[in-house]
């Protein structure tokens, strides 16, 4: 899914008249209506007026263009580090579980392009069916099953893999981890063997 400001404004119910979006959280088109908000895949910030925007210590309104830029520092790398930023957590999707057919099943990896770099590490007896449950929460059906790995005890495997990811310092929100797909796959394959 190619996120855009209007879609995120509605999805996240952002209290602004106009929402501008940038995937990297580094620059946006200058708003002409207020209150206005700037968003990235992980949340947003709202400005009540043009004056408030102009006075923000970490935002620069470019005089030579119609762009608004983030003033980067060591502490401020993207919009999520700016004071006033409202973080949106990764989705917690309530899903129908297949009746328990035993402890075996899969640990799976699912992604959605709206949260680049984030991977859901979950468990299910049927990962394809779990993916369909996720798609019901996304009008663009943009969740993708990256891979799944069979285990004799899927719940235990998922728990142990989460522990490994946390112990290695990967940023997480519930079952979502900020990790490269290739590294996540290798970690699970190493655990599996």
C-alpha positions as CSV (number, residue, x, y, z in Angstrom):
1,X,0.0,0.0,0.0
2,X,1.3,3.4,-0.8
3,X,0.1,5.4,2.2
4,X,-1.0,9.0,1.7
5,X,-2.1,11.8,4.0
6,X,-5.8,11.5,3.4
7,X,-5.9,7.7,4.0
8,X,-3.9,8.0,7.3
9,X,-6.0,11.0,8.4
10,X,-9.1,8.9,8.2
11,X,-7.6,5.6,9.4
12,X,-6.0,7.2,12.5
13,X,-8.8,9.9,13.0
14,X,-6.2,12.7,13.0
15,X,-7.8,15.9,14.3
16,X,-6.7,18.1,11.5
17,X,-8.2,19.5,8.3
18,X,-5.2,18.4,6.2
19,X,-2.7,15.7,6.7
20,X,0.6,15.5,4.8
21,X,2.5,12.2,4.6
22,X,6.2,11.3,4.1
23,X,7.4,7.7,4.3
24,X,10.7,8.7,5.9
25,X,9.3,11.3,8.2
26,X,11.7,14.0,6.9
27,X,9.8,16.5,4.7
28,X,6.3,17.3,3.5
29,X,4.4,19.7,1.2
30,X,3.6,22.9,3.1
31,X,0.0,22.9,4.3
32,X,-2.4,25.7,3.3
33,X,-5.2,24.7,5.7
34,X,-5.0,24.5,9.5
35,X,-5.1,22.7,11.7
36,X,-2.7,20.6,9.7
37,X,-0.7,17.5,10.5
38,X,2.4,15.8,9.2
39,X,2.6,12.0,9.4
40,X,5.0,9.1,8.9
41,X,4.3,5.4,9.0
42,X,4.5,5.4,12.8
43,X,2.4,8.4,13.7
44,X,1.7,12.2,13.4
45,X,2.0,15.7,14.8
46,X,-0.6,18.4,14.6
47,X,-0.1,22.1,14.1
48,X,-3.0,24.4,15.0
49,X,-1.8,27.4,12.9
50,X,0.8,28.5,10.4
51,X,2.5,30.5,13.2
52,X,2.8,27.4,15.4
53,X,4.4,25.5,12.5
54,X,6.8,28.4,11.8
55,X,7.9,28.6,15.5
56,X,8.5,24.8,16.0
57,X,12.2,24.2,16.8
58,X,12.5,21.1,14.7
59,X,10.6,22.1,11.6
60,X,11.9,24.4,8.9
61,X,9.5,26.0,6.3
62,X,11.6,26.3,3.1
63,X,11.5,29.8,1.7
64,X,12.7,28.7,-1.8
65,X,10.0,26.0,-2.2
66,X,6.7,24.7,-0.9
67,X,8.3,22.1,1.3
68,X,8.5,21.8,5.1
69,X,11.7,20.0,6.3
70,X,12.6,18.3,9.5
71,X,15.7,19.9,11.2
72,X,17.8,16.8,11.8
73,X,20.1,16.4,14.8
74,X,21.7,13.4,16.6
75,X,18.5,13.2,18.7
76,X,16.0,14.1,15.9
77,X,16.4,11.7,13.0
78,X,12.8,11.6,11.8
79,X,9.3,12.9,12.8
80,X,8.9,10.3,15.5
81,X,11.6,12.0,17.6
82,X,9.9,15.4,17.6
83,X,8.1,16.7,20.7
84,X,4.4,16.6,20.1
85,X,4.6,13.5,18.0
86,X,1.7,11.1,18.5
87,X,2.8,7.5,18.0
88,X,0.5,5.0,16.4
89,X,1.1,1.4,17.5
90,X,1.3,-1.4,15.0
91,X,-2.1,-3.0,14.6
92,X,-3.5,-5.4,17.1
93,X,-5.8,-7.5,15.0
94,X,-8.3,-9.7,16.6
95,X,-8.5,-12.8,14.5
96,X,-10.4,-16.0,14.3
97,X,-8.2,-18.9,15.5
98,X,-8.6,-22.3,13.9
99,X,-9.7,-24.8,16.6
100,X,-6.6,-26.2,18.4
101,X,-5.5,-29.2,16.4
102,X,-2.5,-29.8,18.6
103,X,0.7,-27.9,19.5
104,X,2.4,-28.2,16.1
105,X,2.1,-25.5,13.5
106,X,4.1,-22.6,12.2
107,X,5.9,-19.5,13.3
108,X,5.3,-17.0,10.5
109,X,6.6,-13.6,9.3
110,X,4.1,-11.0,8.0
111,X,4.8,-7.5,6.8
112,X,2.8,-4.4,5.6
113,X,4.6,-1.7,3.6
114,X,3.0,1.0,5.6
115,X,5.4,0.1,8.4
116,X,8.7,-0.4,6.5
117,X,11.3,-2.5,8.4
118,X,8.7,-4.0,10.8
119,X,7.8,-7.7,10.8
120,X,5.1,-9.5,12.7
121,X,6.5,-12.7,14.2
122,X,3.5,-14.8,15.1
123,X,2.3,-18.4,15.4
124,X,-0.6,-20.2,13.8
125,X,-1.7,-23.7,12.8
126,X,-2.5,-22.2,9.4
127,X,-0.5,-19.0,8.4
128,X,-2.4,-18.5,5.2
129,X,-5.6,-18.3,7.0
130,X,-4.1,-16.0,9.6
131,X,-3.0,-13.7,6.7
132,X,-6.6,-13.6,5.4
133,X,-7.6,-12.4,8.9
134,X,-5.1,-9.6,8.8
135,X,-6.3,-8.5,5.3
136,X,-9.7,-7.8,6.8
137,X,-8.1,-4.9,8.7
138,X,-6.5,-3.4,5.6
139,X,-8.7,-2.1,2.8
140,X,-5.8,-2.4,0.4
141,X,-5.1,-6.0,1.4
142,X,-1.4,-5.2,1.7
143,X,-0.2,-7.6,4.3
144,X,2.2,-10.2,2.9
145,X,3.2,-13.5,4.3
146,X,7.0,-13.5,4.1
147,X,7.6,-17.0,5.2
148,X,6.5,-19.7,7.7
149,X,8.5,-22.3,9.6
150,X,7.0,-25.5,11.0
151,X,7.5,-26.5,14.6
152,X,6.3,-29.3,16.8
153,X,5.3,-26.7,19.4
154,X,4.5,-23.5,17.6
155,X,3.6,-21.5,20.8
156,X,6.8,-22.4,22.5
157,X,8.9,-21.7,19.4
158,X,7.2,-18.2,19.0
159,X,7.9,-17.4,22.7
160,X,11.5,-18.4,22.5
161,X,12.1,-16.5,19.2
162,X,10.5,-13.4,20.7
163,X,12.9,-13.8,23.7
164,X,15.9,-14.1,21.3
165,X,14.8,-11.0,19.3
166,X,14.3,-8.9,22.5
167,X,17.6,-10.1,24.0
168,X,19.4,-9.0,20.8
169,X,18.0,-5.5,21.2
170,X,15.6,-5.4,18.3
171,X,12.9,-2.7,18.7
172,X,9.5,-4.2,19.3
173,X,5.9,-3.5,19.8
174,X,4.1,-6.6,20.9
175,X,4.8,-9.2,18.3
176,X,6.1,-6.6,15.8
177,X,9.9,-6.3,15.5
178,X,12.0,-3.8,13.6
179,X,14.4,-6.2,11.8
180,X,15.4,-7.1,8.2
181,X,13.5,-10.0,6.7
182,X,16.7,-11.9,5.9
183,X,17.9,-11.6,9.5
184,X,14.5,-12.7,10.9
185,X,14.5,-15.8,8.6
186,X,18.0,-16.7,9.5
187,X,17.3,-16.4,13.2
188,X,14.3,-18.7,13.0
189,X,16.1,-21.2,10.8
190,X,19.0,-21.2,13.4
191,X,16.5,-21.8,16.2
192,X,14.7,-24.5,14.2
193,X,17.9,-26.5,13.7
